[in-house]
């Protein structure tokens, strides 16, 4: 009986290797999560692939994320995801110091970089962006008033040339008044807009420079469609910074006149 038990244990030890000794197949996905704390902001960078990510560095000066990988396979697959607020704009990817062209999918909040490459051993993947923490709240550049309710969020969509206001705690006598500006949204050729409340076309009133939209307690979102909607920050930032710089120069000259 004892001999049979020993034979069984030997067979099990041969057919069942230790977990850290199992070679990864090309289909295996290991997930690595790296927290990044920078300038009072916290982000998460995730990497999933069939290779080991041994370390990650973030450099705000060069606007870059660097991943150090170790692979035991010839064919490597890796997906990296990070917040657009951490790094944004246009991306340049380097693999082992050579420029690489991966698949890049940029959503409204997160960017996914997917890359397939060959070679065992150590690898260095570098992701360079053109913006760092360059984000803003659209509500800061839109002049609006609301009664009998609150605006929870505002989003601009360039692909549909629309602005979407998400409502919170709306009432039956709700009114949203928006000051129209060509810097925010422009009308169609006939001067009109399309206003959708919960995806249903609704009426609105133009009073001077203001668009007035009535809503009720069942309303969840109001979408305004035109021929242009406010761009992403990396496109509007140079204009905002230039305007601020000009204003600073004018202010300094104005002060000198009264010194």
C-alpha positions in Angstrom: 0.0 0.0 0.0 2.8 2.4 0.9 4.7 1.6 -2.3 1.6 2.3 -4.4 1.2 5.7 -2.6 4.8 6.6 -3.2 4.5 5.7 -6.9 1.3 7.9 -7.2 3.0 10.9 -5.5 6.0 10.6 -7.9 3.7 10.5 -10.9 1.8 13.6 -9.6 5.1 15.5 -9.1 6.2 14.7 -12.6 2.9 15.7 -14.4 2.2 18.8 -12.2 5.0 21.3 -12.3 5.4 24.2 -9.9 3.4 27.4 -10.7 6.6 29.5 -11.2 8.1 26.9 -13.5 5.2 26.8 -16.0 6.3 28.3 -19.3 3.8 30.9 -20.5 2.1 30.2 -23.8 1.5 32.8 -26.5 -2.2 33.0 -25.3 -1.4 33.7 -21.7 -2.1 37.2 -20.3 -0.4 38.4 -17.2 -1.8 41.7 -15.8 0.5 44.3 -14.1 -0.8 47.4 -12.3 1.4 50.4 -11.5 0.2 53.4 -9.4 1.6 56.8 -10.4 1.3 59.8 -8.0 2.3 63.1 -9.6 1.6 66.7 -8.7 -1.2 65.7 -6.3 -2.9 63.5 -8.9 -3.1 59.7 -8.8 -3.3 57.4 -11.8 -3.0 53.8 -12.7 -1.0 52.3 -15.6 -1.9 48.7 -16.5 0.0 46.3 -18.7 -1.3 43.0 -19.8 0.7 40.5 -21.9 2.5 37.2 -22.2 5.8 38.6 -20.7 6.9 39.9 -17.4 6.9 43.7 -16.7 9.6 44.1 -14.2 9.4 47.8 -13.6 7.8 51.1 -14.8 9.1 54.6 -14.7 7.2 57.9 -15.3 8.9 61.1 -16.2 6.8 64.2 -16.2 9.6 66.4 -17.7 9.8 64.2 -20.8 6.1 63.3 -20.7 7.0 59.6 -20.9 6.1 56.2 -19.5 8.9 53.6 -19.7 8.2 49.9 -19.1 10.9 47.3 -18.6 10.0 43.8 -19.7 11.5 40.3 -19.6 10.4 37.7 -22.0 11.0 34.0 -22.3 9.0 33.7 -25.6 9.9 34.6 -29.1 6.5 36.1 -29.9 5.4 38.8 -27.5 2.0 40.5 -27.1 1.4 43.5 -24.8 -1.4 45.9 -24.1 -0.8 49.1 -22.1 -3.5 51.4 -20.8 -3.3 54.8 -19.1 -5.3 57.9 -18.5 -5.4 60.6 -21.2 -5.0 63.1 -18.4 -1.6 61.6 -17.4 -0.3 61.7 -21.0 -2.2 63.0 -24.0 -1.9 64.6 -27.4 0.2 62.8 -30.0 2.1 59.7 -29.0 5.5 58.4 -30.0 6.4 54.8 -29.1 9.9 53.4 -28.9 10.8 49.7 -28.6 14.4 49.1 -27.5 15.3 52.6 -28.6 13.8 52.2 -32.1 10.5 53.9 -33.1 7.7 51.4 -33.2 4.2 51.6 -34.7 1.7 49.8 -32.4 -2.1 50.0 -32.5 -3.3 53.0 -30.5 -6.9 53.4 -29.4 -7.7 56.6 -27.7 -11.0 56.8 -25.8 -12.5 59.8 -24.0 -10.6 58.9 -20.8 -8.2 56.1 -21.5 -5.6 55.3 -24.2 -4.8 51.7 -25.1 -1.5 50.8 -26.8 -1.4 47.3 -28.3 1.9 45.9 -29.6 3.2 42.6 -31.0 6.9 42.1 -31.3 9.5 39.3 -31.3 12.6 38.5 -29.3 13.4 36.9 -25.9 15.2 38.6 -23.1 15.0 42.2 -21.9 13.0 44.9 -23.6 12.3 48.6 -23.0 9.1 50.2 -24.1 8.8 54.0 -24.0 5.6 56.0 -24.6 6.0 59.7 -25.2 3.1 62.1 -25.1 2.8 65.8 -26.0 0.7 66.9 -23.0 0.9 66.2 -19.3 -2.0 67.0 -16.9 -3.2 69.3 -19.6 -6.9 68.9 -19.1 -9.7 71.3 -18.3 -13.3 71.3 -17.4 -15.5 72.3 -20.3 -17.9 74.0 -17.8 -15.1 76.5 -17.1 -15.3 77.9 -20.6 -19.1 77.7 -21.1 -21.3 80.4 -19.6 -24.6 78.8 -18.5 -27.3 79.0 -15.9 -29.7 76.4 -14.7 -32.8 76.5 -12.5 -34.7 73.7 -10.8 -31.8 71.3 -11.3 -28.1 70.9 -11.5 -25.6 70.2 -14.3 -23.6 67.1 -13.3 -21.3 67.0 -16.3 -20.6 68.6 -19.7 -18.9 66.9 -22.6 -18.0 68.0 -26.0 -18.0 65.6 -28.9 -16.1 66.7 -32.1 -17.2 63.7 -34.1 -20.9 64.7 -33.7 -20.3 68.5 -33.2 -22.3 68.4 -30.1 -22.4 69.4 -26.4 -24.0 67.1 -23.9 -25.2 68.4 -20.5 -25.9 65.6 -18.0 -28.5 66.7 -15.4 -28.8 65.9 -11.7 -32.0 66.2 -9.6 -34.0 67.9 -12.4 -37.4 69.4 -11.5 -40.6 69.9 -13.5 -39.9 73.6 -14.2 -36.2 73.2 -15.2 -34.6 75.8 -17.4 -31.1 75.6 -18.9 -29.8 78.9 -20.4 -26.6 78.8 -22.4 -24.7 81.8 -23.7 -23.9 81.0 -27.4 -20.4 81.6 -28.7 -18.6 80.5 -31.9 -15.7 79.4 -29.7 -18.0 76.8 -28.0 -20.5 75.7 -30.7 -21.6 77.1 -34.1 -25.1 76.7 -35.7 -26.0 75.3 -39.0 -26.1 77.4 -42.1 -29.6 78.6 -41.4 -28.6 79.7 -37.9 -30.4 76.8 -36.1 -29.3 74.0 -33.8 -30.7 70.6 -33.0 -31.6 70.1 -29.3 -32.1 66.6 -28.1 -33.5 65.8 -24.6 -32.9 62.2 -23.8 -32.3 61.6 -27.6 -35.7 63.1 -28.5 -35.6 66.3 -30.6 -37.0 69.2 -28.5 -37.8 72.9 -28.8 -35.6 75.7 -27.7 -35.7 79.5 -27.7 -33.0 82.0 -28.8 -33.0 85.2 -26.8 -30.2 87.4 -28.0 -27.0 85.4 -27.3 -28.8 82.9 -25.0 -30.3 79.5 -25.9 -33.1 78.6 -23.5 -34.1 75.0 -23.0 -36.9 73.8 -20.8 -36.8 70.4 -19.2 -38.7 68.3 -16.6 -38.1 65.9 -13.8 -37.7 63.0 -16.2 -34.9 64.6 -18.2 -31.5 63.1 -17.9 -29.4 64.7 -20.6 -29.6 67.6 -23.0 -27.6 67.5 -26.2 -27.0 70.5 -28.5 -25.8 69.7 -32.1 -24.3 72.3 -34.4 -21.5 72.4 -37.0 -18.7 72.7 -34.5 -18.1 71.8 -30.9 -15.4 72.9 -28.5 -12.2 70.9 -29.2 -10.1 68.8 -26.9 -7.7 70.6 -24.6 -4.5 69.8 -26.6 -6.0 71.7 -29.5 -7.4 74.7 -27.6 -4.5 74.9 -25.1 -2.2 77.0 -27.3 -5.1 79.5 -27.9 -5.9 79.6 -24.1 -2.2 80.1 -23.2 -1.7 82.8 -25.8 -4.7 84.7 -24.7 -3.6 84.5 -21.1 -0.1 85.7 -22.1 -1.4 88.6 -24.0 -3.7 89.6 -21.1 -0.7 89.4 -18.8 1.3 91.8 -21.0 -1.6 94.2 -21.2 -2.0 94.1 -17.5 1.7 94.9 -16.8 1.6 97.8 -19.3 -1.6 99.1 -17.7 0.0 99.0 -14.2 3.1 100.9 -15.5 0.9 103.8 -16.5 0.0 104.4 -12.9 3.3 103.9 -11.3 
